Amino acid sequence: MSDMNPFRSGFVVKIVLAAGVLGFVAWRVDYNAVAFAYVQASPVWIAFALLLLPLNIALQYAKWLTLVDHYRPGVSSKAVLASLGVGFSAGLITPSRLGELAGRALSIPDTDRAALLGLSAVDKAATLFVTLAVGVPTIAYAGFVHGETPGAFFALPVVLAGVLAISLVLVFLLVPGAYRWLLDKFPIPKKFRDRYERLFAAMNDVPRSVLVRLFQLSALFYVTFTLQFVLVARAFEQVDPITTVVVVICIMFAKSLVPQVTFGELGIREGAAVFFFTMFGYQASTGFNSALVIFAINVLLPAVAGLMFTRRLNLVRTTAP
């Protein structure tokens, strides 16, 4: 029997890990509680969250179009939308959704893939910055003010890690030539060095005005996602909206600092949701089920829809390898 393709092997491993982690979290919550919560859930609130999906995608499209149009003015809006769709699908099966960056870079014809990869990284960095900037003070409140003593011990290193991450993101977004230090410090093979040069150059060539608009759109995207999560949580339990916003911010902050190695980040998101929902006095099943529904709405549905664009990968021709 021939050996399994490495990509397929990795894909299978991610699915197995996701199933294992998700199953473990569900077991800790109690399978019966999870199932009962779904039976008792109010579909109206989930429908409201689903209705926000087009706005969620529109904001991601606007962010990506802002960057690509700066790099290549007059780019086809259809090409940008297609690359976004391919990114959704590729991101589902790769750790930390890194495949989303490559998927976007491969899907716009007659452009430099390395430069597009750098712009994709800028897009993700802007979202990460908003997540961390909002999350640091919120997780500090959750750990030091709301939580018990163990929560404070948990919050301190997490807050410090968040501050460090924010600093790194800002350095590479706002300090021209910061990538040069990275290229000089790490031994990059000569045949790949030119590609890294173009990648980091594209990142550092983004004007401040474009970055400001990107941060604004990222903030709106973050608000939309948070509102979706609150609506879904309301479907499973009579939650307080303000408290639930704090919970969701904590979940997204913690998830952003944890390496994502499972299929679609399944299990990681749900585990964080269970932890923070119970920390604020809500049912563990509410956190688990809400996170799973959010995955289906915001990750799975766009990834499935993006499959219609993946055939473009075979047609793309770029000006640089």
Secondary structure, DSSP 8 states (H G I E B T S, - for coil): -----HHHHHHHHHHHHHHHHHHHHHHHH-HHHHHHHHHH--HHHHHHHHHTHHHHHHHHHHHHHHHHHHHSTT--HHHHHHHHHHHHHHHHTSGGGTHHHHHHHHSSTTSBHHHHHHHHHHHHHHHHHHHHHHHHHHHHIIIIIIS-HHHHHHHHHHHHHHHHHHHHHHHHHHSTTHHHHHHHHS---HHHHHHHHHHHHHHHTS-HHHHHHHHHHHHHHHHHHHHHHHHHHHHHS---HHHHHHHHHHHHHHHHHS---SGGGTTHHHHHHHHHHHHTT--HHHHHHHHHHHHIIIIIHHHHHHGGGGGGGGT---SB-
